[in-house]
């Protein structure tokens, strides 16, 4: 049982997708760490970081090839997203699902 769990998690960790998991009601990060069944529980944060480092250079490269109206559009979308995060009632809430 544990070998299968760790084998699946190790593959996800190697291809940097540990953060893509189906979330069930039983999965709580603290419980998973305390149980120590999955040796790769902590690799979700490394996956997020590496995905960021792979994504950002692509964004900068694409930015050089877009026209000015597209830059304006994407800047507006970013502003709207940041506004939503800053003023949303559910963002960061313990009750948000």
Helices and strands as residue ranges (DSSP letters): H 2-14, H 29-35, H 43-65, H 68-87
